[in-house]
Structure formats: C-alpha cells, structure tokens
C-alpha cells in the first residue's frame, strides 16, 4: 500500500492537532478523515475499514485502549497509537491490545509520516515464501505462523518481527537494525516495543521465556533466531 493513496482515519479530540496532522498527511498524498469522539470511533473504524488508524489514547466517550480492544477482531489494518512519552504502561498495554506501533506526543509530523509509511508497507501482501523450523511454520505470503497444526495468534507487528528474525536465522540483529527495518526510523535507545513483542512471541512459538532456544537475547548485541533444521 503506497501512502500516496492511503486512507487514514485520525481519531483525535484536539481539533488543532487533528487539523495540523490531517493537513500534513494530505500534503503527502493521503486521504484523511478525522473523528473526535471516541464513542463513534469504533463503529467508524469497523464500517469504513481505513488503510490505517491513528488513534489517540485520551478521548471523550471512549478511550483509545477500549476502542483498540473492541475493533481488533474486526479490523485487520494497522493501528498507530498516540501516547504521552512518560506513559510506558500505556505503551505496553496498547501493544498488548493489538496496536501495531505508537508515537509519543507532542507529535512530530515527519516522524508520524515515517511510521505510517512503515506500517503501510507491511500491509502489502508479499509474494515471499515460507520457512520451517521443526514444528514452527511461518508463511510470509499468508502472513501466518503455525506450531504443528495450531495457528499462532499474532498481531501484524508481531508477525513482522518474527518473520524478520526467522528470515535472518543464524544472524545477530541489533535493536537498531530491527527498529529501522520495522519502523522506518532510527532507534532512540529507549523504546521497549521490540523487547515487549519478543517476550510475547516466545511462548506462542513454543520457546521457553526463561531459557529460550529459538529467539536468544545476546547482551549488548541484540537478538538471534536459532533455527532448527526443517
């Protein structure tokens, strides 16, 4: 999905911020709709199925966390949350509920656009191929992973991270490399979203969180996917 024709829904109750953000995205070729009321946002997301949702956490009517929880099973597109930089708990909870990424306020338009572009690129259906590591099968074309016959429940961002690691099996990837590949911007040295997602992925793929054998953490280096022979 090219951001130049992307349909973006901004759910933000600050009229000035919503207006400035919409104008910037429209200037970069996006078609933008703004909704300021959380109570109406969930139905609008489900009914209109935009290419991407920019979702503020603090909203009148219904907050962003609740909206994310309600729409996630009926909306498969990426959700980009807006959060306060100090609210790490909100960031963790947002990722747990299925948000694909977050941007901290105050919003920097160029950074927001870069994050949107990165998320839209991952919604493209790659021709790709499949990987197998023992009972773990990962299909990049279908964007799904299975452990034996069991489908593994993953968000889009979690799948992207698993695929990135698995397709580089045997190679150490630094947080900087992972961050740049998945989010399109440089790592700021503080963001914990990669670590959070890996901690969620491990048990789902049958990896022991305490003594992982598939996704290993290498101190001061990064992460290593240790693939078994298919």
Secondary structure, DSSP 8 states (H G I E B T S, - for coil): --GGG-EEEEE-S-HHHHHHHHHHHHHTT-EEEEE-BHHHHHHHHHHH--SEEEEESS-BSS-HHHHHHHHTTT--SEEEEEEETT-HHHHHHHHHTT--EEEEES--HHHHHHHHHHHHHHHS-----EEEETTEEEETTTTEEEETTEE----HHHHHHHHHHHTTTTSEE-HHHHHHHHHSS---S---HHHHHHHHHHHHTT--SSS-SSEEEETTTEEEE-----
